[in-house]
Amino acid sequence: MDNFPIQAHTPNVTHRKISLFTQGETSTQTKPLPMLTPLDLLARAMREARKHHGLTQRQEAAAVGCDQSYIAQIERNHRPPSPWLARRLEELYELEPGTFSNSPFFRGRPRLSPESKLVKRELRRARPVARPFDYPLARPRFPKANVVYGLENPFGNIRPDTTLARELNIVEEMRSGDGRFWKQAHSIRYDSLTEKGFVLKLALQGAQLVGVGQDQLGGQLQMVCGKKGTVYRRRAPAAFLMQVEELSIACYPQRCVRTEVGHRWPDHLLVVARHGRKMTLIVEINGPQWHRNKARENRRDRQLGVPVYHLCASEVNHPDALARLWNWIRFQFESA
């Protein structure tokens, strides 16, 4: 402790208070934004406390007796802090008891809703329409992460006077106490505002966003790590689970898949069961600046090897956008 520019905690020290709320908010005013979970705010507060005392992550880890990698994961909200570490940091920085240790600590997997359990059961029992592709694993030529870790709100750039903002407000009210939902939603790598809008529409359908391993559901295309090209072992990819009439759907946003010619990052990969049969489908949201070459798009669709639904970006906010998608899925089953 002698090497660090702070003093050890003693009972006679007046405890300093710090806020876990967003700027301009206090515990006696309004609650934090629903999109920023309590763990997001806790991770921010821990990072600010460390920087306020001029410590590096390595120095803080040595002072409390843990690994630097653990501190880094906590500050990125990749892992929740343990109650023991929260209390040690309160002592280290002479904070009021409970500043960190009274925050919620999400551990274990979230409970599935009855509808999500039904969806998983139907997908596991369904018979695949086609055999899964068995391509050799390889490192992607242009590696990029499938998920995003951090404390920034990816929906913060939505203009307040738009349809997307109104839908976001509704989702906030629906999911105001669901910190696990927002944690998963923040981890998705969004390429455009329209992709955020599509995710919000799925949330408005009442779909549960949870980690679901592909080994539980199956599918033709194999999802792999976008950086290394390896199969997921520890972290289950985030998926929307929903039941739409006779369709049991698992929708994986922004996942890297292995194809015959390399790796692709489709906007949404769907595994759908209907009347005991199962198919893998792709949904691509076509922005005009990225999807101008029709021949290239058709070649890319053939390389994926499964049916692809192209949704124009200007039609994402159409009231019947999802209804048209569900009807297209039914047509694919009838044609298979």
C-alpha positions as a Markdown table, in Angstrom:
| # | Residue | x | y | z |
|---|---|---|---|---|
| 1 | Met | 0.0 | 0.0 | 0.0 |
| 2 | Asp | 3.0 | 2.3 | 0.5 |
| 3 | Asn | 3.4 | 2.7 | -3.3 |
| 4 | Phe | 0.0 | 4.1 | -3.9 |
| 5 | Pro | -1.0 | 7.8 | -3.6 |
| 6 | Ile | -4.0 | 7.1 | -1.2 |
| 7 | Gln | -4.4 | 6.2 | 2.4 |
| 8 | Ala | -5.8 | 2.9 | 3.7 |
| 9 | His | -9.3 | 3.0 | 5.1 |
| 10 | Thr | -9.7 | 3.8 | 8.9 |
| 11 | Pro | -12.8 | 4.0 | 10.9 |
| 12 | Asn | -12.2 | 7.6 | 11.8 |
| 13 | Val | -12.2 | 8.8 | 8.2 |
| 14 | Thr | -15.3 | 10.7 | 6.9 |
| 15 | His | -16.7 | 8.7 | 4.0 |
| 16 | Arg | -16.9 | 10.4 | 0.7 |
| 17 | Lys | -20.1 | 9.9 | -1.4 |
| 18 | Ile | -20.2 | 9.4 | -5.1 |
| 19 | Ser | -23.2 | 9.1 | -7.4 |
| 20 | Leu | -24.1 | 6.1 | -9.5 |
| 21 | Phe | -26.6 | 8.1 | -11.5 |
| 22 | Thr | -26.2 | 9.8 | -14.8 |
| 23 | Gln | -25.1 | 13.4 | -15.0 |
| 24 | Gly | -27.8 | 15.8 | -13.6 |
| 25 | Glu | -29.6 | 13.0 | -11.7 |
| 26 | Thr | -29.6 | 12.2 | -8.0 |
| 27 | Ser | -31.1 | 9.4 | -6.0 |
| 28 | Thr | -33.8 | 11.8 | -4.7 |
| 29 | Gln | -34.8 | 12.9 | -8.2 |
| 30 | Thr | -35.3 | 10.3 | -11.0 |
| 31 | Lys | -34.0 | 6.9 | -11.6 |
| 32 | Pro | -31.2 | 6.2 | -14.1 |
| 33 | Leu | -32.1 | 5.8 | -17.7 |
| 34 | Pro | -33.5 | 2.3 | -18.3 |
| 35 | Met | -31.0 | 1.7 | -21.1 |
| 36 | Leu | -28.1 | 2.2 | -18.6 |
| 37 | Thr | -28.3 | -0.7 | -16.3 |
| 38 | Pro | -27.3 | -0.6 | -12.6 |
| 39 | Leu | -24.2 | -2.6 | -13.6 |
| 40 | Asp | -23.4 | 0.0 | -16.3 |
| 41 | Leu | -23.5 | 2.8 | -13.7 |
| 42 | Leu | -21.5 | 0.7 | -11.2 |
| 43 | Ala | -18.8 | 0.0 | -13.7 |
| 44 | Arg | -18.6 | 3.7 | -14.6 |
| 45 | Ala | -18.4 | 4.7 | -10.9 |
| 46 | Met | -15.6 | 2.2 | -10.2 |
| 47 | Arg | -13.6 | 3.5 | -13.2 |
| 48 | Glu | -14.1 | 7.1 | -12.2 |
| 49 | Ala | -13.1 | 6.4 | -8.6 |
| 50 | Arg | -9.8 | 4.8 | -9.8 |
| 51 | Lys | -9.0 | 7.7 | -12.1 |
| 52 | His | -9.9 | 10.2 | -9.4 |
| 53 | His | -7.1 | 8.8 | -7.3 |
| 54 | Gly | -4.7 | 8.5 | -10.1 |
| 55 | Leu | -4.3 | 4.8 | -10.1 |
| 56 | Thr | -3.8 | 2.4 | -13.0 |
| 57 | Gln | -5.7 | -0.8 | -13.2 |
| 58 | Arg | -2.6 | -2.7 | -12.3 |
| 59 | Gln | -2.1 | -0.6 | -9.2 |
| 60 | Glu | -5.7 | -0.9 | -8.1 |
| 61 | Ala | -5.6 | -4.7 | -8.6 |
| 62 | Ala | -2.4 | -5.0 | -6.5 |
| 63 | Ala | -4.0 | -2.9 | -3.7 |
| 64 | Val | -7.1 | -5.0 | -3.4 |
| 65 | Gly | -5.6 | -8.4 | -4.2 |
| 66 | Cys | -6.9 | -9.4 | -7.6 |
| 67 | Asp | -5.8 | -9.7 | -11.2 |
| 68 | Gln | -5.6 | -6.6 | -13.4 |
| 69 | Ser | -7.6 | -8.5 | -16.1 |
| 70 | Tyr | -10.5 | -8.8 | -13.6 |
| 71 | Ile | -10.5 | -5.0 | -13.1 |
| 72 | Ala | -10.5 | -4.4 | -16.8 |
| 73 | Gln | -13.4 | -6.7 | -17.4 |
| 74 | Ile | -15.4 | -5.0 | -14.6 |
| 75 | Glu | -14.8 | -1.5 | -16.0 |
| 76 | Arg | -16.0 | -2.6 | -19.4 |
| 77 | Asn | -19.0 | -4.3 | -17.8 |
| 78 | His | -17.9 | -7.6 | -19.2 |
| 79 | Arg | -18.1 | -9.2 | -15.8 |
| 80 | Pro | -19.9 | -8.1 | -12.6 |
| 81 | Pro | -17.7 | -7.4 | -9.6 |
| 82 | Ser | -18.0 | -9.7 | -6.6 |
| 83 | Pro | -19.5 | -8.3 | -3.4 |
| 84 | Trp | -16.1 | -8.9 | -1.7 |
| 85 | Leu | -14.3 | -6.7 | -4.3 |
| 86 | Ala | -16.9 | -4.0 | -4.1 |
| 87 | Arg | -16.3 | -3.8 | -0.3 |
| 88 | Arg | -12.5 | -3.7 | -0.8 |
| 89 | Leu | -12.8 | -0.8 | -3.2 |
| 90 | Glu | -15.0 | 1.1 | -0.8 |
| 91 | Glu | -12.3 | 0.7 | 1.9 |
| 92 | Leu | -9.5 | 1.5 | -0.6 |
| 93 | Tyr | -11.1 | 4.8 | -1.7 |
| 94 | Glu | -12.7 | 5.6 | 1.7 |
| 95 | Leu | -16.2 | 5.6 | 0.3 |
| 96 | Glu | -19.4 | 5.3 | 2.3 |
| 97 | Pro | -20.2 | 1.7 | 3.0 |
| 98 | Gly | -22.7 | 0.4 | 0.4 |
| 99 | Thr | -21.6 | 2.7 | -2.4 |
| 100 | Phe | -20.6 | -0.2 | -4.5 |
| 101 | Ser | -21.6 | -3.3 | -2.4 |
| 102 | Asn | -25.3 | -2.4 | -2.4 |
| 103 | Ser | -25.6 | -2.5 | -6.2 |
| 104 | Pro | -27.2 | -5.6 | -7.9 |
| 105 | Phe | -24.9 | -8.3 | -9.0 |
| 106 | Phe | -26.3 | -10.3 | -11.9 |
| 107 | Arg | -24.9 | -13.9 | -11.8 |
| 108 | Gly | -26.0 | -17.0 | -13.6 |
| 109 | Arg | -28.3 | -17.3 | -16.6 |
| 110 | Pro | -31.6 | -15.4 | -16.7 |
| 111 | Arg | -34.8 | -17.4 | -16.4 |
| 112 | Leu | -36.6 | -18.0 | -19.6 |
| 113 | Ser | -40.2 | -17.0 | -20.0 |
| 114 | Pro | -42.7 | -19.7 | -20.7 |
| 115 | Glu | -42.9 | -18.6 | -24.3 |
| 116 | Ser | -39.1 | -18.8 | -24.7 |
| 117 | Lys | -39.1 | -22.3 | -23.2 |
| 118 | Leu | -41.7 | -23.3 | -25.7 |
| 119 | Val | -39.7 | -21.8 | -28.6 |
| 120 | Lys | -36.5 | -23.6 | -27.6 |
| 121 | Arg | -38.4 | -26.9 | -27.2 |
| 122 | Glu | -40.0 | -26.6 | -30.6 |
| 123 | Leu | -36.6 | -25.8 | -32.2 |
| 124 | Arg | -34.9 | -28.7 | -30.6 |
| 125 | Arg | -37.5 | -31.2 | -31.6 |
| 126 | Ala | -38.0 | -30.0 | -35.2 |
| 127 | Arg | -36.5 | -31.9 | -38.1 |
| 128 | Pro | -34.1 | -29.9 | -40.3 |
| 129 | Val | -35.3 | -29.3 | -43.8 |
| 130 | Ala | -31.7 | -29.5 | -45.1 |
| 131 | Arg | -28.4 | -30.9 | -43.7 |
| 132 | Pro | -26.1 | -28.5 | -41.9 |
| 133 | Phe | -23.1 | -27.3 | -43.8 |
| 134 | Asp | -19.8 | -28.7 | -42.6 |
| 135 | Tyr | -17.1 | -26.2 | -43.7 |
| 136 | Pro | -13.6 | -26.3 | -42.2 |
| 137 | Leu | -12.9 | -23.7 | -39.6 |
| 138 | Ala | -10.4 | -20.9 | -40.5 |
| 139 | Arg | -9.5 | -17.5 | -39.4 |
| 140 | Pro | -11.6 | -14.7 | -41.0 |
| 141 | Arg | -9.7 | -12.8 | -43.7 |
| 142 | Phe | -11.1 | -9.5 | -42.3 |
| 143 | Pro | -11.7 | -10.2 | -38.6 |
| 144 | Lys | -14.0 | -8.1 | -36.5 |
| 145 | Ala | -15.9 | -8.6 | -33.3 |
| 146 | Asn | -19.4 | -10.0 | -33.2 |
| 147 | Val | -20.1 | -8.3 | -29.9 |
| 148 | Val | -19.3 | -4.9 | -28.4 |
| 149 | Tyr | -18.3 | -4.4 | -24.8 |
| 150 | Gly | -18.4 | -1.0 | -23.1 |
| 151 | Leu | -20.4 | 1.4 | -21.1 |
| 152 | Glu | -21.7 | 3.7 | -23.9 |
| 153 | Asn | -25.4 | 3.7 | -24.9 |
| 154 | Pro | -25.6 | 2.6 | -28.6 |
| 155 | Phe | -29.1 | 4.2 | -28.8 |
| 156 | Gly | -27.9 | 7.6 | -27.7 |
| 157 | Asn | -27.6 | 8.9 | -31.3 |
| 158 | Ile | -31.3 | 8.5 | -32.1 |
| 159 | Arg | -33.0 | 11.8 | -32.8 |
| 160 | Pro | -35.8 | 12.5 | -30.3 |
| 161 | Asp | -38.4 | 13.6 | -33.0 |
| 162 | Thr | -38.4 | 10.3 | -35.0 |
| 163 | Thr | -40.5 | 7.2 | -35.1 |
| 164 | Leu | -37.4 | 5.3 | -33.9 |
| 165 | Ala | -37.2 | 7.4 | -30.8 |
| 166 | Arg | -40.9 | 6.8 | -30.0 |
| 167 | Glu | -40.4 | 3.1 | -30.3 |
| 168 | Leu | -37.4 | 3.3 | -28.1 |
| 169 | Asn | -39.4 | 5.1 | -25.4 |
| 170 | Ile | -42.0 | 2.3 | -25.5 |
| 171 | Val | -39.3 | -0.4 | -25.2 |
| 172 | Glu | -37.8 | 1.6 | -22.3 |
| 173 | Glu | -41.1 | 1.4 | -20.5 |
| 174 | Met | -41.5 | -2.3 | -21.3 |
| 175 | Arg | -38.0 | -3.2 | -20.2 |
| 176 | Ser | -37.3 | -0.6 | -17.5 |
| 177 | Gly | -36.4 | -3.2 | -14.9 |
| 178 | Asp | -34.7 | -5.7 | -17.2 |
| 179 | Gly | -31.0 | -5.0 | -16.9 |
| 180 | Arg | -30.1 | -8.2 | -18.6 |
| 181 | Phe | -32.0 | -7.2 | -21.7 |
| 182 | Trp | -30.2 | -3.9 | -22.0 |
| 183 | Lys | -26.8 | -5.6 | -21.4 |
| 184 | Gln | -27.5 | -7.9 | -24.3 |
| 185 | Ala | -28.9 | -5.1 | -26.5 |
| 186 | His | -25.8 | -3.0 | -25.8 |
| 187 | Ser | -23.5 | -5.9 | -26.9 |
| 188 | Ile | -24.9 | -6.1 | -30.4 |
| 189 | Arg | -22.7 | -4.5 | -33.1 |
| 190 | Tyr | -25.0 | -2.2 | -34.9 |
| 191 | Asp | -24.0 | -1.0 | -38.4 |
| 192 | Ser | -26.8 | 1.5 | -38.9 |
| 193 | Leu | -29.8 | 3.1 | -37.4 |
| 194 | Thr | -32.1 | 0.9 | -39.4 |
| 195 | Glu | -30.6 | -2.2 | -37.7 |
| 196 | Lys | -31.3 | -0.6 | -34.4 |
| 197 | Gly | -34.9 | 0.0 | -35.5 |
| 198 | Phe | -35.3 | -3.7 | -36.5 |
| 199 | Val | -34.0 | -4.8 | -33.1 |
| 200 | Leu | -36.5 | -2.5 | -31.4 |
| 201 | Lys | -39.3 | -3.9 | -33.4 |
| 202 | Leu | -38.4 | -7.4 | -32.3 |
| 203 | Ala | -38.4 | -6.2 | -28.7 |
| 204 | Leu | -41.8 | -4.6 | -29.2 |
| 205 | Gln | -43.1 | -8.1 | -30.2 |
| 206 | Gly | -42.3 | -9.2 | -26.7 |
| 207 | Ala | -39.3 | -11.3 | -27.7 |
| 208 | Gln | -36.9 | -12.3 | -25.0 |
| 209 | Leu | -33.2 | -11.4 | -25.7 |
| 210 | Val | -31.0 | -14.1 | -24.1 |
| 211 | Gly | -27.8 | -16.0 | -24.8 |
| 212 | Val | -28.6 | -19.2 | -26.7 |
| 213 | Gly | -26.0 | -21.6 | -27.9 |
| 214 | Gln | -26.3 | -22.9 | -31.5 |
| 215 | Asp | -25.7 | -26.4 | -30.2 |
| 216 | Gln | -29.1 | -26.2 | -28.5 |
| 217 | Leu | -31.0 | -25.3 | -31.6 |
| 218 | Gly | -29.1 | -26.5 | -34.6 |
| 219 | Gly | -29.1 | -24.8 | -38.0 |
| 220 | Gln | -27.5 | -25.1 | -41.4 |
| 221 | Leu | -25.0 | -22.3 | -41.0 |
| 222 | Gln | -22.3 | -22.5 | -38.3 |
| 223 | Met | -21.9 | -19.3 | -36.2 |
| 224 | Val | -18.2 | -18.7 | -35.3 |
| 225 | Cys | -16.2 | -16.0 | -33.6 |
| 226 | Gly | -15.7 | -13.0 | -35.9 |
| 227 | Lys | -12.1 | -12.5 | -34.8 |
| 228 | Lys | -10.7 | -16.1 | -34.6 |
| 229 | Gly | -13.2 | -18.1 | -36.6 |
| 230 | Thr | -13.6 | -20.6 | -33.8 |
| 231 | Val | -16.8 | -22.1 | -32.6 |
| 232 | Tyr | -18.4 | -20.5 | -29.5 |
| 233 | Arg | -17.5 | -22.5 | -26.4 |
| 234 | Arg | -18.1 | -20.3 | -23.3 |
| 235 | Arg | -20.3 | -17.4 | -24.4 |
| 236 | Ala | -23.7 | -18.1 | -25.9 |
| 237 | Pro | -24.6 | -15.7 | -28.7 |
| 238 | Ala | -27.5 | -13.3 | -28.0 |
| 239 | Ala | -30.8 | -14.2 | -29.7 |
| 240 | Phe | -34.4 | -13.0 | -29.7 |
| 241 | Leu | -36.8 | -15.9 | -28.9 |
| 242 | Met | -40.4 | -15.4 | -30.0 |
| 243 | Gln | -43.5 | -17.3 | -30.9 |
| 244 | Val | -45.4 | -15.9 | -33.9 |
| 245 | Glu | -48.5 | -18.0 | -34.3 |
| 246 | Glu | -47.2 | -21.4 | -35.6 |
| 247 | Leu | -43.6 | -20.0 | -36.1 |
| 248 | Ser | -41.0 | -20.6 | -33.3 |
| 249 | Ile | -38.2 | -18.2 | -34.0 |
| 250 | Ala | -34.7 | -17.6 | -32.8 |
| 251 | Cys | -33.1 | -14.5 | -34.3 |
| 252 | Tyr | -29.4 | -13.9 | -33.9 |
| 253 | Pro | -28.4 | -10.3 | -34.8 |
| 254 | Gln | -25.0 | -9.6 | -36.4 |
| 255 | Arg | -23.3 | -13.0 | -36.2 |
| 256 | Cys | -20.3 | -14.2 | -38.2 |
| 257 | Val | -21.0 | -17.5 | -40.2 |
| 258 | Arg | -18.7 | -19.8 | -42.1 |
| 259 | Thr | -19.5 | -20.3 | -45.8 |
| 260 | Glu | -17.9 | -22.2 | -48.7 |
| 261 | Val | -15.9 | -19.2 | -49.8 |
| 262 | Gly | -15.1 | -17.6 | -46.4 |
| 263 | His | -16.9 | -15.7 | -43.6 |
| 264 | Arg | -20.0 | -13.5 | -43.8 |
| 265 | Trp | -21.7 | -11.2 | -41.3 |
| 266 | Pro | -25.4 | -11.3 | -42.2 |
| 267 | Asp | -27.6 | -8.7 | -40.4 |
| 268 | His | -29.8 | -11.4 | -38.8 |
| 269 | Leu | -29.6 | -15.1 | -38.8 |
| 270 | Leu | -32.9 | -16.9 | -38.1 |
| 271 | Val | -33.6 | -20.5 | -37.0 |
| 272 | Val | -37.3 | -21.2 | -37.4 |
| 273 | Ala | -39.5 | -24.2 | -36.7 |
| 274 | Arg | -42.9 | -24.7 | -38.2 |
| 275 | His | -45.0 | -27.9 | -37.9 |
| 276 | Gly | -42.1 | -30.0 | -36.8 |
| 277 | Arg | -39.7 | -28.8 | -39.5 |
| 278 | Lys | -36.8 | -26.4 | -39.1 |
| 279 | Met | -35.0 | -24.0 | -41.4 |
| 280 | Thr | -32.2 | -21.5 | -41.3 |
| 281 | Leu | -32.9 | -18.1 | -42.9 |
| 282 | Ile | -31.1 | -14.8 | -43.3 |
| 283 | Val | -32.5 | -11.2 | -43.1 |
| 284 | Glu | -30.5 | -8.5 | -44.8 |
| 285 | Ile | -31.4 | -4.8 | -44.3 |
| 286 | Asn | -30.5 | -3.1 | -47.5 |
| 287 | Gly | -29.2 | 0.4 | -47.0 |
| 288 | Pro | -28.8 | 2.3 | -50.4 |
| 289 | Gln | -25.2 | 3.2 | -49.7 |
| 290 | Trp | -24.1 | -0.4 | -49.1 |
| 291 | His | -26.3 | -2.5 | -51.3 |
| 292 | Arg | -26.2 | -0.9 | -54.8 |
| 293 | Asn | -24.6 | -3.7 | -56.7 |
| 294 | Lys | -27.4 | -6.2 | -57.3 |
| 295 | Ala | -25.1 | -8.8 | -59.0 |
| 296 | Arg | -22.8 | -8.8 | -56.0 |
| 297 | Glu | -25.8 | -9.2 | -53.6 |
| 298 | Asn | -27.1 | -12.1 | -55.6 |
| 299 | Arg | -23.7 | -13.8 | -55.6 |
| 300 | Arg | -23.4 | -13.2 | -51.8 |
| 301 | Asp | -26.8 | -14.8 | -51.3 |
| 302 | Arg | -25.8 | -17.9 | -53.2 |
| 303 | Gln | -22.6 | -18.2 | -51.1 |
| 304 | Leu | -24.7 | -18.2 | -47.9 |
| 305 | Gly | -26.6 | -21.3 | -49.2 |
| 306 | Val | -29.9 | -20.5 | -47.4 |
| 307 | Pro | -32.9 | -18.3 | -48.3 |
| 308 | Val | -32.3 | -14.6 | -47.9 |
| 309 | Tyr | -34.9 | -11.9 | -47.2 |
| 310 | His | -33.9 | -8.4 | -48.3 |
| 311 | Leu | -35.7 | -5.7 | -46.3 |
| 312 | Cys | -35.3 | -2.2 | -47.7 |
| 313 | Ala | -34.1 | 0.3 | -45.0 |
| 314 | Ser | -36.9 | 2.7 | -45.9 |
| 315 | Glu | -39.5 | -0.1 | -45.1 |
| 316 | Val | -38.2 | -1.0 | -41.6 |
| 317 | Asn | -40.6 | 1.4 | -40.0 |
| 318 | His | -43.6 | 0.2 | -42.1 |
| 319 | Pro | -46.4 | -1.1 | -39.9 |
| 320 | Asp | -46.5 | -4.4 | -41.9 |
| 321 | Ala | -42.7 | -4.9 | -42.1 |
| 322 | Leu | -42.6 | -7.9 | -39.7 |
| 323 | Ala | -45.9 | -9.3 | -41.0 |
| 324 | Arg | -44.4 | -9.5 | -44.5 |
| 325 | Leu | -41.3 | -11.2 | -43.1 |
| 326 | Trp | -43.4 | -13.8 | -41.3 |
| 327 | Asn | -45.4 | -14.5 | -44.5 |
| 328 | Trp | -42.1 | -14.9 | -46.5 |
| 329 | Ile | -40.9 | -17.4 | -43.9 |
| 330 | Arg | -44.1 | -19.4 | -44.3 |
| 331 | Phe | -43.7 | -19.4 | -48.1 |
| 332 | Gln | -40.1 | -20.8 | -47.7 |
| 333 | Phe | -41.5 | -23.7 | -45.6 |
| 334 | Glu | -44.2 | -24.4 | -48.2 |
| 335 | Ser | -41.6 | -24.3 | -51.0 |
| 336 | Ala | -39.0 | -26.5 | -49.3 |
